[in-house]
């Protein structure tokens, strides 16, 4: 039997390429403008204003404080989202009946369909400027994402261990903690760590709408055309992202081991 692409696969690939070409024409992308001499000179001049970064001790102290604020926002919002995601994942996986399943899935779809920036704008209006609004915004959106992922993990988990415990007289909580949670905990933790990595980056961006952290400091520096200060903030964001990626990878290796 010869291996190859089926006619349906060929048709799907052609359809995808046609859609990509049509999108390129529809958006009228002027790629040629990227390779002109004036564009290159303007790009070099713009980047040059960011070099060297600002190293004033007083400003570095502000960056360090904002970095801690960003880290705290991302960590607390992720923890809140894990709690909310678990609470909604149980009914969303169909463990409390079809009506509860539909209601929980509707809430999860609503939470994750609203972008973080929109949630942040709403929370700023409700709670005022500052890290509290950013924490709530990230927690709401991440709850929708993690709740859906947690529910899918529950749906793919065999029910026989929990049913065996129930048959032996164990209560619902005991059956869940001893028959279900050990099977899904590694996957849930991996999802939570991944979303924490993403929330670190998103917490920095949310500062542009007044949610505090490095994003607010970056927005302030760019607004005043202090490119050197903005460069220092961007480098702090990069360092934080690398550190969190490394810590998350180390934790996942420890879990796998």
N, C-alpha and C positions, 0 to 999 in steps of 0.2 A: 504494500500500500504506500503510495507516494504521498509525502507530506507537502502541503502547500496551502495557499490562501484560497478559501472557498469563494465562489461567485458573490455570495452575500458580503463577505469581508472586503472583496475588491470594490463592490458597489458602495459600501460604507466608507471606505478610504477615499474614493473619488468624491463622494458627497461631502466629506470633511474638508478635502482640499478645495472644492468649489466654494464651500461656505467661508473658508479662510480668505480665498481670493476675493470673494464678494465683499467681505468685511473690510478688507484693505481698500477696495475701491470706494465703498460707502463712506468710510471715515476720511477719505481724501488726505492721507498722510503724506506730507511733503518731506520725504526722506532726503531729498537732495539738499535741503536747507541745512542739514546737519554737517555737511561736508564742504561748506563754503569757507573761504578764508576769514571772513568777518565773524562767522560763528565760532571758529576756532580761537580767534584773538579774544573775543568776548569771554569765552569759557576759561581761557588761561588767565585773563585779568581777574575774573571773578574768583577763581580758585586761589589766585595769588593773594587776595585780600584776607584769606583765612590763615595765612602762614606769616609768622609763627603763631602758635596758640598763646593765649593769655596765661601767664604764669604768676600773676600777682597773688601773694599769699591770701589776701583778704578775699579775692574772687575764688580762689581754689577752695577756701573754707565754705563759701556759698555753694559751690558745685558739690562738695562732699556731703553737705547737709541735704541738698536736693536729691542726691543719689540715694541716701538713706531713706528719704521720703518716698522716692519711687519704688525702692525695694519693699518698703513696708506696705505700700498700696497694693503692689502685685501679690505679695504673700498673703495679706489679709483677705483680699478679694478672692483669691484662689481657694483659701480655706472655707470661706463662706459659700463659694460656688460648689465645693465638694459636698458640703452638708445639704445644700439645696438640691444638688443633682441626685444625691442618694435618696432623698425624700421623694423626689418626683420619679426617679427611675423605677422604684418598686411598683407603683401603680401603672407606669407607662409600659412595663414589661408584661402586663396582664395578670399580675398576681393578686389583684383586688377586684377582678371582674372587668367585663368589656366597657361598661360605662366609665369607670375610673380610668381605664386605659385611654379612652378617647379624650377625656378631659385633661389628663396629664400630658398627653402628646400635644394637645392644642396649646397648653401653657408653654411647653418646651419649644414648640415651633415659634410662638410669639416672642419669647425671650431671645432666641438666637437670630431671628430674622431682622431684629432692630440692631443696626450697627452700634459699635461701642461709642462712637462719636455722638450719635443721636442720643443714646442713653446718658452720656456725660452732659450734653446740653440740657436735657430734662432734669437731671439731678442737680446741676448748677442752679437752675431756676428754682428747684424745690428746696435744696439744702444750702445754697450759697456757694461762693467760690472756695476752693481748697481741696485738700486730699480726701475729705469725706465723700464729696461728690464723685471723685474718680474711683474710689473704692466701691461705692454702690454701683456705678455704671459697669465696671468690669465684672463685679459679682453677678449682676443680672444677666449680662450676655453670656458669661462663662457657665452659669447655671444651665442655660438652655443647651449649650454645647455638651457639657459633661453629662447632663441628665440623659441626653439622647445616646451618647456613647455607653454610659453605664447600663441603660436599659437594653441595648443591643447585646452587651456582654451577658446580662442576665438571661436574655432569651436564648442564647447559645449555650447556656449552662444546663447540664442534665439535672432533672428534678428528682432522680431516684435517691440520692443521699438524704435530701430533706424529707422526702416521703417516707423513707425508712425510719428516720428519727421520729417523725410524727406517728408512725405506726407503733413505735415502741413507747409512746406516751409523752414525747417531748412537746412543749408548747411551740407556737409559731416563732417566737423570738429565738428560742434555743435551736429550732430547726434551721433558722436563717443563719445564725452566727456560727453554727457548727457544720451545717450541711451545704450552705451556699457561699457564704462570705469567703472561706478559704479558697474556693475555686475561682472567684472573680477578683479577689484582692490584688494580686499582682498586676492584672490588666487595668484595674481601676487606678492603681497607683501610677502606672506608666502614663495613662491618660492625664492624670492630674499634674504630673511633672511636666509633661509636654505643654499643657495649657499654662503652667506657671512660666515657662520659658517665653511663651507668646505674650503673656500679660506683662512681663518685664518691658518688652518693647512697646506694647500698647499703652502702658502706664506713662511712658515718656511722651507719647504722642498726645495723650489726653490733656497734657498741660497746656496745649494750644487753645483749649476752650475753658481754661481757668481751673483745671482739676489738680494743680500743684505739681511738684516734682521737677525733674529735669526738663520736661516739656515746657513748663511755664518759664523757666530760666532761659531756655533756647528761644522761645517766642519773644521774650523781652529783649534779648541781645540782638536778634535779627530785626526787630522793630526799630531799634535805635542804630542799625547798621554797624554794630560792634562785631565785625566778622571774626576777630581774634578770640573774643569771648565765646562766640558761637562755636568756633572750632574746638575750644576746650570742652564745652558741653557735649559736643558730638563724640569726642574721644572718650569722655566719661561714659556715654551711652554704649559705645563699642566695647569698652573694658567690662562694663557690667554684663552685657550680653554674653561675652566670651566666658566670664566667670560663672554665670548661671548655667550656660550650656555644659561647661565642664563639670560642675557640681551635679547637674541632672544626669549626665552620662555616668558619673561615678556611682550615683545611687542606683541607677538601673542595672549596672554591672553587679553591684552588691546583691540586688534582688535576684538576678539570674543565677548568681553563685550560691 
